[in-house]
Amino acid sequence: MTEINEAMCNEAAQPEVETEVADDDDEPHGGTLIIDATCAPADIKYPTDTGLLAEAIEKTDAMIDTMQEPLKGETARPRTYRVKSRKLFVGFVRQRKPNMKTIRKVKGKQLNFLKRNLAAIRNMLESGGELSPKQELLLGVIRTLYAQQREMHKTKTQRAGERIVSISQPHIRPIVRGKAGVPAEFGAKVNMSVVNGYVFADHISYDAYYEGDHLENSIIDYYCRFRMLPSKILVDQAFTSRENRKLCKELGIKLMGKPLGRPPKGTTHEIDKNDIGRRSEVEGKFGTLKTCYGWNRIMARLPETGMTVIAVSAFAMNLAKRVKALLRMLRVRCFAGTFYVLVAR
């Protein structure tokens, strides 16, 4: 889908080559590249530790029922605390604002319930019990979840490497955005570039990453698409590191942002207001993709299909822009033809 999107948009978004080049190399320059990153949230409920543990306990109980079914009347079902666990969780979620002591106490009990279930499943598997391939994958996720939650409970922290926030979609990670009201989002992080109004998803990943590290890749993608380097790059502060400034200076590209260090006496570091206004175009593209093309809630379950949905949405928005441009051109031509006929008469 990415190849189709670029094949359709490369000609329409083709920038003009500038005659003046800032450096002494032979590479042509032209156009403005706008880059920013956002998160495309997945269709999951807001993750809480107690909610994830309650779901894990229910699913492990279901696995025990599956393996116990052929043994009915022969051996007793392993003892679990599904009723107590459910009662504990329901009573907890009914509390308006539980304090940290209450949360920690509930989590401790849930971890013990889950530990008992996992031990029972291990014993049943060693005794010849069988699970479906889907249940085996789910069991691996739950074991990882238990290990993470047990470690966080033990160390009294809220951080864990490759932290699982959804049992049904374990590939999803928390993406810290630091925005008001939404400190973290849960889904794929997308580095997107905008050229002449057309959008390109340069990098999509479910793992958190620093978007500023991908500026060089975006420049390479720009060159591969248009066979030239951008004359100007409009970005936010995350992309204006020393390494990126040095790279753009070597390539003869103007990078938006205040120069580092104290300005010379009698001068000030100011950014062109027109550049600030043009950079906000990418924010508008994000808003349109989320409100009209489904980026606000990715319904796909698998990581591959989720990335495909993100790429298809970008393609659909570019296609709509392309169709509108063609229709506008046809209307102009029809109007010109009608005017010519009237004048000829």
PENORLIN-V937819 format. One record per backbone hydrogen bond with DSSP energy under -0.5 kcal/mol. CO is the residue of the C=O (numbers start at 0). NH is the residue of the N-H. Records with the same first field share a line. If there is no record, write none. Layout:
CO = NH / NH
This chain:
0 = 4
1 = 5
2 = 6
3 = 7
4 = 8
5 = 9
7 = 11
8 = 12
10 = 13
17 = 28
18 = 20
27 = 228
28 = 17
30 = 230 / 231
31 = 33
32 = 233
33 = 193
35 = 191
37 = 189
38 = 40
39 = 187
40 = 297
41 = 43
47 = 51
48 = 52
49 = 53
50 = 54
51 = 55
52 = 56
53 = 57
54 = 58
55 = 59
56 = 60
57 = 61
58 = 62
59 = 63
60 = 64
61 = 65
62 = 66
63 = 67
64 = 68
67 = 70
68 = 71
70 = 73 / 74
80 = 84
81 = 85
82 = 86
83 = 87
84 = 88
85 = 89
86 = 90
87 = 91
88 = 92
89 = 93
91 = 94
98 = 102
99 = 103
100 = 104
101 = 105
102 = 106
103 = 107
104 = 108
105 = 109
106 = 110
107 = 111
108 = 112
109 = 113
110 = 114
111 = 115
112 = 116
113 = 117
114 = 118
115 = 119
116 = 120
117 = 121
118 = 122
119 = 123
120 = 124
121 = 125
122 = 126
123 = 128
124 = 127
131 = 135
132 = 136
133 = 137
134 = 138
135 = 139
136 = 140
137 = 141
138 = 142
139 = 143
140 = 144
141 = 145
142 = 146
143 = 147
144 = 148
145 = 149
146 = 150
147 = 151
148 = 152
149 = 153
150 = 154
151 = 155 / 156
159 = 162
166 = 169
168 = 171
171 = 164
172 = 186
173 = 175
174 = 176 / 184
178 = 181
181 = 178
182 = 176 / 177
184 = 174 / 186
185 = 41
187 = 39
188 = 204
189 = 37 / 191
190 = 201 / 202
191 = 35
192 = 199
193 = 33
194 = 197
197 = 194
199 = 192 / 201
202 = 190
204 = 188
205 = 172
208 = 210
209 = 212
210 = 213
211 = 214
213 = 217
214 = 218
215 = 219
216 = 220
217 = 221
218 = 222
219 = 223
220 = 224
221 = 225
222 = 226
228 = 29
230 = 253
231 = 32
232 = 234 / 255
233 = 34
235 = 238
236 = 239
240 = 244
241 = 245
242 = 246
243 = 247
244 = 248
245 = 249
246 = 250
247 = 251 / 252
248 = 251
252 = 254
253 = 232 / 255
263 = 266
267 = 269
271 = 275
272 = 276
273 = 277
274 = 278
275 = 279
277 = 280
278 = 281
279 = 283
280 = 284
281 = 285
282 = 286
283 = 287
284 = 288
285 = 289
286 = 290
287 = 291 / 292
288 = 292 / 294
289 = 295
293 = 296
296 = 298
297 = 42
301 = 305
302 = 306
303 = 307
304 = 308
305 = 309
306 = 310
307 = 311
308 = 312
309 = 313
310 = 314
311 = 315
312 = 316
313 = 317
314 = 318
315 = 319
316 = 320
317 = 321
318 = 322
319 = 323
320 = 324
321 = 325
322 = 326
323 = 327
324 = 328
325 = 329
326 = 330
327 = 331
328 = 332
329 = 333
330 = 334
331 = 335
332 = 336
333 = 337
334 = 338
335 = 339
336 = 340
337 = 341
338 = 342
339 = 343
340 = 344
